[in-house]
Amino acid sequence: MSIDTTCVQGGYRPGNGEPRQLPIIQSTTFKYDTSEQMGRLFDLEETGYFYTRLQNPTNDAVAAKIAQLEGGAAGMLTSSGQAANFFALFNICEAGSHVVASSAIYGGTYNLLAHTMAKMGIESTFVSPDCTDEELEAAFRPNTRAVFGETIANPALAVLDIERFAAAAHAHNVPLIVDNTFPTPVNCRPIEWGADIVTHSTTKYMDGHGAGVGGAIVDSGKFDWMAHAELFPGLTTPDESYHGVVYAEKFGLEGAFITKATSQLMRDFGSIQSPQNAFILNLGLESLHVRMPRHCENGMAVAKFLQGSDKVSGVRFPSLPGDPYHELAEKYLPNGSCGVVSFELAGGREAAERFMAALKIAAIETHVADARTCCLHPASSTHRQMTDDELVAAGISPAMVRMSCGLEGTDDLVADIAQALEQA
């Protein structure tokens, strides 16, 4: 099926006399006739459900749709995008492991890697997405277990050269994990460019209405864990907490990664997405292919207007000709990037704050990528924990404003920005 049809009908296909709409299985538990039946589930000998903390039918249907959209083999939902990134990394890392990550990533993800996972004994080396091949190569260590980046960085809007980072990862026998939140699979499918695992904050465009927090992980099913068994013992050696199952042997390339993340990490951390949120997410997915072009259209109009203003010292929008990442955007995002525009006010931090206070349609929110236009000053909000040097490395300045263009009328958005600039 095409992306359009998959958005509408993927993941759940009702049988004769079954509900046309995806049912919300709002139940914590599931009944079985015998203990032996449930025992086979706990032994991973049969598929099924026994407790929603691990899996739920509503969630699995939506995860299957997202896996179809990304061209992956298997998927799972998590309680948030942060949980998705943590699970994707921790599924193959342990104390003593190392991660190579792009420095141009969401502030929360940077904190996860640089601070929280460091406390767990997992170190990270950050490299610019524009680093040379030599700099990228130098970042790897013998204990490197994954490479991580964002297709379009939030909020710097740097475009990751997926093929180049995938080649570097594979040369060191480790997978490339790509957060594809901003483009969504409508505008980019990283697996087709060499990524092995894709993550999402489904809270953003996939939900599209700011109604439900969630995350997703999709495994390509292409990375051969057994070929590099010594690097990934969690997948290639017996898991004694599941009667000695070896995930890569029992579930193969297409099932090992997601099965381990579900049966082990979801079991122990419990970061499940609620079935109600999964239902809301599915409603958003059904119109994703229709909404994304409009977000991109509004983003381009706003970027062009800002580019022509003397009150703006710089504009970042990958699809805009002249943008530093325009060439990569043409390669990876030919149908459009997203609706997010980052720009710097010529008057600095104070001008940025005055600009945002003067907006009438766009709202100041700690959010991005939904139907309503919103804006944010990253240096004083999402990235406020970062030092000035870390901000610069992430492509963020104190004067930067991130504006997420929604689905409102284009002329209304431009007029609102124009009057706010006059007051800035």
N, C-alpha and C positions, 0 to 999 in steps of 0.2 A: 504494500500500500504506500501511497505517497505520504509525505509529512502531513499534509492537510487532512487526509482521511484518518491517519493514525491519531492525530490530535483529537478527533471526534470519536472514533470507534475503537482505538487500540486498547489492549489490556483486558477489556471485559466484553464478552460476546454472549448475551443471554440465550438460553435454550428455549424450547417451546414452552410457553406459558410462564416463563420466568420474568422478573422485573426488567423493564427496559432501561431504567435508570440504575446505575451502580448502587447496590444496597449498602447501607451503613450497618456493619456488623458490630453494634455497640454492646459487646459482651467481653468480659474479662476472661471467661473460661469456656470450655467446650466439653460436651458430654461424650463418654464412650461406654460401651456395654461391658467391657472387661478390662482388667488391669494389664493383661497381656498386650492388648491393642495400644494402650497408652505407653507401655514400656517400649514398644517398637518405635514409637515417635521419639522418646527420650534417647534411644540408642541410634537415632538417625537411620533406621532401617526402612522407615516409611515416611512419606510426606503427609502433612496434616497440621492441625492446630491443637495446642493444648493450653496455651496461656498467651494473652495478647501482649504481654511484655516482650515476647520474642517475635511473634508473627500474628497477623490478622488478615482475613480474606480481603477486606476492603483495601487495606494497605498494599497487599500483594498485587491486586489488580492494577492499582495506580502505578506501582513500581514497575510492573510489566510494561505498561504503556510508555513510561519514561525510558525504559531500556530499549523498547522498539524505536522510539524517536531518536535515540542516540546511536542506534545501530549496534547495541551491545548484546551480550549473551544473558545477563541476569542483572537484577537491580533490587534495591531495598530502600525503604523510606526511613528517615530518622526524625527526631524531634525538632531539629534545626539544621541550618547549613553548617554551623560550627560543629555540631555532632557528626555530620557527614564527613567533614574534613578530618576530624579527630579519628573517627573509626577507620577511614580509608588509610590513614597513615599508621595508626597503632595496630592495625590488622597485620602489618608486615614488619613493624619495628618493635624493639624491646630495649631495655636498659643496655646502653653500650652501642646502640645504633646511631646512624647519622643521616641527615636529610640535606639535600641541596635544594634550595628554594629561591624563586625569584624574589627580589626585594620589593617589587611593585605589586603588592597584594593588599587585600583588605586589612585594616588595622587589627581587628579581632583575630584574624588568622595569623598575623605576624606575632601577636602576643602569645597565641597558642604555641607556636613553634619556638619563639625566642625565649619564652619564660616558663610557661606551664609544662610543656613537654621536656624542657631542659631539666626541670626539677625531677622528672621521671627518668633521667639519665639518657635522654635522646637529644643529641645536639644538632644544630642546624647551621649551615653556612649559606648566607644570602648573597646572591649575585644579581647584578643589574640585568634586566631583560635585554639590554643593549650590549652586554659584555662581549668581549672577543671570544673566539673559540678557545684561545689559550687560557683566558680567565675562567671560562666555564670548566675546562678540563682540570684546572688547578683546584677547583672547589671540591672535587671528589676525593674520598678517602677509602681505604680498604673496607671500612665498616659502613659505607653509604648503602642505604637500602631503598631509597626512593628519590625522585626528583618531583618538585611540586611547583605549579604556577597557575595563573589565571589567564584565560583566553583574552579577556579585556580586564585590565586591572582596575580595581575599585579603590580610590577614586581617580588615580592618575591617568586612566584610560590608555595605558601602554598595551600594545598588542603583542602577545607572546608568539615568537617564531616556533610554533609547535613542532614542525619537522626537525628543526635544528636541536631543540631540547630533547626531543624523542631519540634522535640519533645518538646524542651524548649519553642519555640514560641507558640505552640499549648497548652501547659500547662497553658500559660498566656492568651489564647484566642486571639492571634494575629497572622497574617500571616508571613511566611518567604518569603522574596524577595531575589532571587539569580541572580546575574549577571553571565551569562553563555557564555560570549564573547569568552574566549580562547578555551574551548573544542568544542563549537558549539554543537547542538543536535546530530551531527554525533558521537561524542565521549561521551556525557553525556546528559541525559534528567532529570534535577533536579526534575521535577514534579513527576517522578516515585519514587523518594526518599523522597517525602514529602513536597517539596517546593510548595508554593501557587501561586507565581507570578515570572516570569522569564523575565529578561531584557537582551538586547544585544546592544553593539556598532556594528552595521552592517557594519561600516566602515572597520572593521578588516577582519577576515577570510570569513565572509558571502559575502562581496563584493569581497575580495580576490585580488584586483588589484590596490588598492589605488586610485580609480577613483571617488568614491562618498561617502560623509559623510552621516551618518544616524544612526538611532537607532530603536529599536523595544521593545514592551512590549507584553508579552503573559500571559493571566490569565488562571489558571488551571480550573476555574469554579467549584472548590470544596470547597472553604472556605465559610462557612455559616455566612454571615454578620448579618443576622437577629437574629441569635442565641446569638449574643453579640452586640445587637443593640445600647446599651448605649455607646459602645466604638467607633462606627463609624457613627456618626450622619449625615455625608455627604452622606452616602449611605442609611441610614435607616430612615431619617426624610425628610419632604418635601423640595425640592429645589425651592424656590420662584422665582428664575431666569428662571425656566422652568415650571411655572404654577403649582407649588406644587408637581411635580412628585417625587415619592419615588423610587429611582433606584432599590433597592434590591427587592421591591415588584413588580414593573412593568416588570423588565427584568430578575429577578431570579438569581440563582447562576452563570449561565453561561454567563450572559450578563451585569450584573450590573456594574462591575468594569470598563470594557472597554468603556461602554456607557457613564458613568460619566466622565471618563478621556477625551473622545472625545468631548462630547457635552459641557462640562464645562471648563476643563483645556485647550484643544486645541482652544476652542472658545476665551478664555481670554488671553492665552499666544502665540498662533499662531505658535508653534514650529513644523510646518508640514514639512515632507520630500517632496522635489519636485518630481513630477511625473517622471521627467527625471532621477533623482537619484534612484527612485524606480525601474525603468526599468533596469538601470545598475546593481542594487542590484540583481534583478531577474536573470540576465545573470550569475552573480557570483554564486548564489544559485544552478544553474543548474549543476555546476561542483564541488560543495562543497564536495560531497561524494567521489570524485576522488582525489581532492587536499589534503584533510586532512591526509590521510595515508602517502602521500609523505612528507608533512611538519613534521609529527611525525618521519618518517624514518630519515630525515636529522637532526632533533633535537637530536635524539638518537645518531647518529654517531658523531655529534659535542660534545655532552655531554661526551661521552666515551673518545674522544680524549683529551678534556680539563682535564678530571679526571686523565689522565696519565701524565700531564705536571707538571714539578716542578716550573713553572712560575705562576701556578694557585693555590691559596690557598683553594678554595672551589668551588663546582659546585652544582647548584640546577636545577634539572629536575625530575619531579615527577615519570616518568616512569623508571628512572635509579635505578637499584638495589642499596640499601644503602642510597638512598635519605631519609630524615626524613619523607617524605610524601608518600613513595613508597607503604606502606600498604594500605593507603587510596586510592591511585591511582589505585591499583589493584582492589579495591572494586568498585569505582565509574567510573574509566576510564580504563577498561580492554583492550580496543582496541587502546589505546594510549591517551596521554594527549593533546599536542599541539606541535608547532615547536619552542617555545620560551625557551631559555636556559639562566639562570642567573648565573654569576660566578664572583669571586673576584680575582683580580690580586695580586700576592704576594708582588708586589712593591708598593701597595697602590694607592691613587688617581692619582698621577702623572703617574704611570705605566699604569693605565687604559686609561688615556688621550692619552699617546703615542701609546698604542695598537690600539686604534680606528683610530688615524691619519694615521697609517701604513696600514690599510686595503685597498685592491684594489677592491674586489668584493662587500663586504658588505659596505653599505653606512651609514653615520651618519644621522639619521632622527628622527624626533619626530613622529614616527609611528611604527607600529608593525603589524605582521600577514597579510602580503600580499605576492605576488608571488616573490618579490625580497627580498633578505636578507638585513636586516638593523640592526643597533645597536644603543645603547643609553646609556648615563651615567646618570641614574635617579637622583642622588644626586645633579647634577648641571643643571638639565633640568626639567623633569616632576614633580619631588618631591622637587625642590629647595625652595619652600615656607615652607617646614616642618623643624622644629628644629631637632637637632641631636637626642634628646630623641624620638621625633615622628618618625624619620627615623628608629631608632632601633626597636621601637614598630611595625613598618610596615615591618620589616625584611629586611631592606636596609642598606648597609654600604657604606661609601664614595668610596670604591674600587670596588663596584659592577658594572658590565656591563651587560646590557640586550641585548641579541642577538636573533633576530627573524629569524629563518632559513627559507628561501624561497624554491623555486622549482628548483634551479640550481642543477648542478651535485654535488653529495656528495663529491667526491674526490676534486673538485675545491674549495669547501667551506673549507674543512679541510686544504688544502694546503695554502689557503689565511690566515686562522687563524694561522697556523704554522709560516709563515713568519712574521706576525705581532707580534707574541709573541717574536720572536727573537729580534725585535727592541724595545720591551717594557722595 
